[in-house]
């Protein structure tokens, strides 16, 4: 079993940078292409519970977010975030690195190296 899981989007340069950093660190990682195999609500709630960041940070507030008529007030709880990401997986911030009972969003890029260095 891999010591690290990376929730990855191949079209995202920051996510690709995270995979490079993981490889450079020699860490065994499972890469989950979350757009091809989206997380279900229970998996998202588990992820949010381990996240070092506020739940709302897991949502990318990009143009698609605005096109859906969404606002920050719509995603203040873990349940709201999970429900939104089940409906629109493309709104998940990436990359997300998970190790044991801890997870971090790999933005900005320097957070990846810091998370890998902790080595839980």
C-alpha positions, 0 to 999 in steps of 0.5 A: 500500500502506498504511503501517500495518495495524491488526488490529481488532475492531469490538466493542472500544472500545479498538480503535475508539479506535486507529482514531480515533487513526490517522485523527487522525494522518493515517496511511494504514492497512489495517484487518483485521477479524481475526474475519472473516478470521482470521490463519493460523498462519504469519501469526500467527508472523510477527506475533509475531516483530515484536511488541514485547511477549512472545508471551503478551501477544497472548492476551486472558486473559478469561472465555473463556480461563478457560472453555477451561480455559487457564492462562498456562503453556499459552501460553509460546511463540510456537508455543503462542500461534499454535496457540491463536489459530488455534483461537480467534481471539477470544482475540487481544488488540486492537488490534494495530498493524503498521508494517514489521517492528514491531508493538505491542498497542494496550493501554493506549490511549496505546501507539497514539499512541506507536507512531504517533509513532515513524514508522519 
